[in-house]
Amino acid sequence: MKQKKNNVAIIGGGIVGSLLALILGLNGLKITVIDRQKKDKLFSKNHYVKSYALNQGSSNLLNILNIWDTIKTKSQPIDKILLKQGSSISSIQPFELIFSNDYSKNNYLFHMIEEIYLKKAIVEKIDKCPNIEYLYSSNIVEQFIDKNSTKLVLDNGQIIYSDLIVGSDGYPSSSAKKAGIQHINYSYNQSSIVGIFKHEIPHESEAVQIFLPSGPLAILPLSGNRSSFVWTNETNEAVRIFNLNDLNFLNELNTAFQNRRGQIQLESKKSMFPISLTIPKKVTKERFVIIGDTAHKIHPIAGQGLNLGIRDVAALAEVLILSRRLGEDIGSRLVLNKYSKWRNLDVTSVVFFTNFANKIFSNDNFLKKFATGIGFKLLNESKTIKNYFISEASGLSGDIPKLLKGCKL
Ligand SMILES: Cc1cc2nc3c(=O)[nH]c(=O)nc-3n(C[C@H](O)[C@H](O)[C@H](O)COP(=O)(O)OP(=O)(O)OC[C@H]3O[C@@H](n4cnc5c(N)ncnc54)[C@H](O)[C@@H]3O)c2cc1C
């Protein structure tokens, strides 16, 4: 039976788990990543529908890992964000809020990247790093943690010992459950339909989000005459829309979007994701820590979930690498508590903001709509408040980890 002793075992090789593996591996730690997915699925275009709006902090981290160079040509800057309010699909109210790159220190606000390109670029770097073993198609049948070490038994009999286990298997998370970490789950009774479409009229690097009563519709620019859509609705309505044939689906999408991009055509399959707010009662235990969606699954209304997970990665990597250099035990409560304290304020603020934004915008109460409409108008005229929002969304405010500033560890 194969046995291995490592510094860190990472359960779940999504973007968050893989990025952590890469940073730790490049800094000399021995890492095993365990993912239940097959390798060929990972590289199949059909498997992916999501695209991400990466903020400046996330781009800086990818830059320092030399991943940004590989994906830059596939990415699309967002130069302008237009937020609009609608009381029904066919009635969009006149109030609008515009953020342009004048409010950013860079000449763009975010960069859009399709999930497949980002995942491929990270895995290619992992394959070249001798300190990382990435196990595909692997399921954990036993997970033991005690004061001195951890042990994972895989379904093929392989045993992995390590100083620390990181749970990055998304939500629901079997690694967190096995470690005795409980989650609080609040369903929004909303689901998001996601995909990519081609269009006739160029997007001119503009992202649009329309707040409709049953949820927001976001159209985000991709390279070429292509855009990603994230269309959130109450779940019953989302299921109805999802089950329409492509022609009827595109007609409804275009009506909701006021035909802003002319004729549209689906480029990818569409997928539907249930939306919930899920937060754990704690993020660390002795020799165990959770990151990414396992540690905070949030509403996609502000496109912040992955950016938040990347900030977890940057903070955890910095804590572990510096503690190891000082000769500390990286699985100890002392070290892991440094991480959880560091992340607490940022995660709580983003959870609060996304939850509040969805409550305010996803409703059809006339007074609330009117009040938020006036709020839009006032905000739109205030350069200071716009600057504040852009700076918060850049992921560069507060006590930020070195990697997010583009500095090596
Ligand atoms: C509709 C929608 C739109 C979004 N848009 C944006 C956006 O624009 N910007 C943004 O920043 N974020 C966005 N997000 C959020 C983003 O998708 C997530 O935050 C991000 O994908 C989380 O990554 P992760 O690696 O933590 O988890 P996941 O992507 O869920 O990865 C988990 C990994 O663990 C593996 N796994 C699961 N269980 C096991 C197991 N038992 N054993 C081994 N492996 C396991 C899985 O195979 C997978 O590879 C969006 C989310 C949704 C739903």
Ligand as a Chemical Component Dictionary entry (heavy atoms), coordinates in Angstrom:
data_LIG
# 
_chem_comp.id                   LIG 
_chem_comp.type                 NON-POLYMER 
_chem_comp.pdbx_formal_charge   0 
_chem_comp.three_letter_code    LIG 
# 
loop_
_chem_comp_atom.comp_id 
_chem_comp_atom.atom_id 
_chem_comp_atom.alt_atom_id 
_chem_comp_atom.type_symbol 
_chem_comp_atom.charge 
_chem_comp_atom.model_Cartn_x 
_chem_comp_atom.model_Cartn_y 
_chem_comp_atom.model_Cartn_z 
_chem_comp_atom.pdbx_ordinal 
LIG C1  C1  C 0 -23.471 31.872 -10.894 1  
LIG C2  C2  C 0 -22.160 32.204 -10.270 2  
LIG C3  C3  C 0 -21.370 33.231 -10.803 3  
LIG C4  C4  C 0 -20.161 33.582 -10.185 4  
LIG N1  N1  N 0 -19.406 34.612 -10.692 5  
LIG C5  C5  C 0 -18.267 35.010 -10.042 6  
LIG C6  C6  C 0 -17.451 36.115 -10.505 7  
LIG O1  O1  O 0 -17.721 36.773 -11.512 8  
LIG N2  N2  N 0 -16.344 36.449 -9.785  9  
LIG C7  C7  C 0 -15.991 35.774 -8.659  10 
LIG O2  O2  O 0 -14.991 36.139 -8.006  11 
LIG N3  N3  N 0 -16.714 34.715 -8.229  12 
LIG C8  C8  C 0 -17.838 34.311 -8.869  13 
LIG N4  N4  N 0 -18.568 33.241 -8.422  14 
LIG C9  C9  C 0 -18.092 32.487 -7.257  15 
LIG C10 C10 C 0 -17.082 31.413 -7.664  16 
LIG O3  O3  O 0 -17.648 30.563 -8.644  17 
LIG C11 C11 C 0 -16.665 30.576 -6.465  18 
LIG O4  O4  O 0 -16.393 31.422 -5.371  19 
LIG C12 C12 C 0 -15.408 29.759 -6.785  20 
LIG O5  O5  O 0 -15.629 28.917 -7.897  21 
LIG C13 C13 C 0 -15.019 28.894 -5.578  22 
LIG O6  O6  O 0 -13.900 28.116 -5.907  23 
LIG P1  P1  P 0 -13.426 26.928 -4.946  24 
LIG O7  O7  O 0 -12.174 26.417 -5.556  25 
LIG O8  O8  O 0 -13.436 27.414 -3.540  26 
LIG O9  O9  O 0 -14.591 25.849 -5.002  27 
LIG P2  P2  P 0 -15.073 24.934 -6.207  28 
LIG O10 O10 O 0 -14.936 25.648 -7.505  29 
LIG O11 O11 O 0 -16.435 24.464 -5.808  30 
LIG O12 O12 O 0 -14.050 23.705 -6.241  31 
LIG C14 C14 C 0 -14.167 22.624 -5.367  32 
LIG C15 C15 C 0 -13.300 21.486 -5.894  33 
LIG O13 O13 O 0 -13.362 20.428 -4.928  34 
LIG C16 C16 C 0 -13.601 19.199 -5.591  35 
LIG N5  N5  N 0 -14.320 18.341 -4.617  36 
LIG C17 C17 C 0 -15.566 18.506 -4.133  37 
LIG N6  N6  N 0 -15.850 17.549 -3.233  38 
LIG C18 C18 C 0 -14.746 16.773 -3.138  39 
LIG C19 C19 C 0 -14.400 15.634 -2.372  40 
LIG N7  N7  N 0 -15.270 15.116 -1.500  41 
LIG N8  N8  N 0 -13.182 15.080 -2.528  42 
LIG C20 C20 C 0 -12.285 15.607 -3.397  43 
LIG N9  N9  N 0 -12.553 16.692 -4.154  44 
LIG C21 C21 C 0 -13.758 17.274 -4.025  45 
LIG C22 C22 C 0 -14.412 19.560 -6.813  46 
LIG O14 O14 O 0 -14.253 18.580 -7.826  47 
LIG C23 C23 C 0 -13.790 20.903 -7.208  48 
LIG O15 O15 O 0 -12.681 20.733 -8.075  49 
LIG C24 C24 C 0 -19.760 32.880 -9.029  50 
LIG C25 C25 C 0 -20.560 31.844 -8.523  51 
LIG C26 C26 C 0 -21.739 31.506 -9.132  52 
LIG C27 C27 C 0 -22.603 30.398 -8.568  53 
# 
loop_
_chem_comp_bond.comp_id 
_chem_comp_bond.atom_id_1 
_chem_comp_bond.atom_id_2 
_chem_comp_bond.value_order 
_chem_comp_bond.pdbx_ordinal 
LIG C1  C2  SING 1  
LIG C2  C3  SING 2  
LIG C2  C26 DOUB 3  
LIG C3  C4  DOUB 4  
LIG C4  N1  SING 5  
LIG C4  C24 SING 6  
LIG N1  C5  DOUB 7  
LIG C5  C6  SING 8  
LIG C5  C8  SING 9  
LIG C6  O1  DOUB 10 
LIG C6  N2  SING 11 
LIG N2  C7  SING 12 
LIG C7  O2  DOUB 13 
LIG C7  N3  SING 14 
LIG N3  C8  DOUB 15 
LIG C8  N4  SING 16 
LIG N4  C9  SING 17 
LIG N4  C24 SING 18 
LIG C9  C10 SING 19 
LIG C10 O3  SING 20 
LIG C10 C11 SING 21 
LIG C11 O4  SING 22 
LIG C11 C12 SING 23 
LIG C12 O5  SING 24 
LIG C12 C13 SING 25 
LIG C13 O6  SING 26 
LIG O6  P1  SING 27 
LIG P1  O7  DOUB 28 
LIG P1  O8  SING 29 
LIG P1  O9  SING 30 
LIG O9  P2  SING 31 
LIG P2  O10 DOUB 32 
LIG P2  O11 SING 33 
LIG P2  O12 SING 34 
LIG O12 C14 SING 35 
LIG C14 C15 SING 36 
LIG C15 O13 SING 37 
LIG C15 C23 SING 38 
LIG O13 C16 SING 39 
LIG C16 N5  SING 40 
LIG C16 C22 SING 41 
LIG N5  C17 SING 42 
LIG N5  C21 SING 43 
LIG C17 N6  DOUB 44 
LIG N6  C18 SING 45 
LIG C18 C19 SING 46 
LIG C18 C21 DOUB 47 
LIG C19 N7  SING 48 
LIG C19 N8  DOUB 49 
LIG N8  C20 SING 50 
LIG C20 N9  DOUB 51 
LIG N9  C21 SING 52 
LIG C22 O14 SING 53 
LIG C22 C23 SING 54 
LIG C23 O15 SING 55 
LIG C24 C25 DOUB 56 
LIG C25 C26 SING 57 
LIG C26 C27 SING 58 
# 
